[in-house]
């Protein structure tokens, strides 16, 4: 039985927009898990950390909306995803610096979610074939 699959790309390359969408969706799913964790924590501690939980829920919703926009190849979603990933990297740099100064450690999951995935998404969003897929004509510019 032959079960080979063929992509829409005649060259057979992986669809980079799909990879970006999956990575952004993964970030959103991890944020949803963080919201669930925060909800359980707040049920024991009380409403003192409700603000952080609400901000995490907002970030999860916006990240999942960005993943949907990436799937539609929306230029606005590409731009906002790029800006959000740069913001995540800046906050991760602060966290890593504080952990180094205070002698703490960052869990590997946190490093992957806050450093590796955003770097990969930014690099993929900057590739020429992804720019063409989103209809971005100019070769210059940040996004």
C-alpha positions, 0 to 999 in steps of 0.5 A: 500500500502506497501512502505517500503524500504530496504538498501543494508546493511542487518543489516539496518544501515544507509550508513555512507559514504552517510551521509559524502557525503551529509555533504560535498556536503552541505558545497560545496553548502553553499560555492557556495552560498557564491560565488554568494553573493560575486559576487553580492557584488563585482558588487556594490563595485568593484574589491577590494575583487575579491581575496576572491571571487576567493578563495571561488570559488576554495574552493567550487569547491574542496569541491564539487570534494571531495563530488564526490570522497567520493561517489566513496569511493576514499581513496585520497578523504577521506584523502583530506576531512579529512585534509580540515575539520581539516583546517576548524576547525583551521580557525574556532577556530581563528574566534571564538577566535577573536570574543570572544576577540573583543566582537563580535558574530558569526552567528549560520549558520557560527558556524554550517558550520565551527564547527559542520559539520567538527566535524561530518565529521571527527568523521564519517571518523574515524569510523571503518566501514567507514575505511573498506568502503574506503579500509583503513586497518590500525587502527592507523594513523590520516587518 
